Amino acid sequence: MRVSVDAGSCVASGQCVLLAPGTFDQNEDDGTVVLLAEEPPAAEADAVRQAELTCPAAAIRLAGA
């Protein structure tokens, strides 16, 4: 699975960080998403999928999921 984010679309809700903290973080200045791992570990795959579905701005994209 490959993950990409559109920080410009992010509304800084932080749901992705709560669900998959090994893959996502938040920018300290504006709270927008920061991608920590383009290819998250298999153990976090379900959480990353949930983060994509939960994101209110649809700023997370998965490929090969």
C-alpha positions as CSV (number, residue, x, y, z in Angstrom):
1,M,0.0,0.0,0.0
2,R,1.2,3.5,-0.9
3,V,-0.1,6.6,0.9
4,S,-0.3,10.1,-0.4
5,V,-1.8,13.2,1.2
6,D,-3.0,16.6,-0.1
7,A,-2.0,18.9,2.7
8,G,-3.7,21.8,0.9
9,S,-7.1,20.1,1.2
10,C,-6.5,19.1,4.9
11,V,-8.8,20.8,7.5
12,A,-6.6,19.8,10.4
13,S,-9.1,17.6,12.2
14,G,-6.4,15.2,13.3
15,Q,-8.4,12.0,12.9
16,C,-5.6,10.4,10.8
17,V,-3.1,11.0,13.6
18,L,-5.4,9.4,16.2
19,L,-6.0,6.4,14.0
20,A,-2.5,5.8,12.5
21,P,0.1,7.7,14.4
22,G,2.9,5.8,12.8
23,T,1.9,7.0,9.3
24,F,0.5,10.5,10.0
25,D,1.4,13.5,12.1
26,Q,0.3,17.1,12.1
27,N,2.2,20.3,11.2
28,E,3.0,22.2,14.3
29,D,2.2,25.6,12.6
30,D,-1.2,24.9,11.1
31,G,-2.3,21.4,12.1
32,T,-2.4,20.0,8.6
33,V,-1.4,16.5,7.8
34,V,2.2,15.4,7.6
35,L,2.9,12.0,6.0
36,L,5.5,10.0,8.0
37,A,5.5,6.9,5.9
38,E,4.5,6.5,2.2
39,E,4.5,2.8,2.7
40,P,3.2,2.1,6.2
41,P,3.9,-1.2,8.0
42,A,1.4,-4.0,7.4
43,A,0.4,-3.9,11.0
44,E,-1.0,-0.3,10.5
45,A,-2.7,-1.0,7.1
46,D,-6.2,-1.3,8.6
47,A,-5.8,1.9,10.6
48,V,-4.5,3.7,7.5
49,R,-7.6,2.6,5.5
50,Q,-9.8,3.8,8.3
51,A,-8.0,7.1,8.3
52,E,-8.7,7.5,4.6
53,L,-12.4,6.8,5.1
54,T,-12.6,9.1,8.2
55,C,-10.8,12.1,6.7
56,P,-13.4,14.9,6.4
57,A,-11.5,16.6,3.6
58,A,-10.7,13.4,1.6
59,A,-7.0,14.5,1.8
60,I,-5.7,10.9,2.0
61,R,-5.2,8.7,-1.0
62,L,-4.3,5.0,-1.0
63,A,-2.9,3.0,-3.9
64,G,-2.5,-0.7,-3.9
65,A,-4.8,-1.1,-0.9
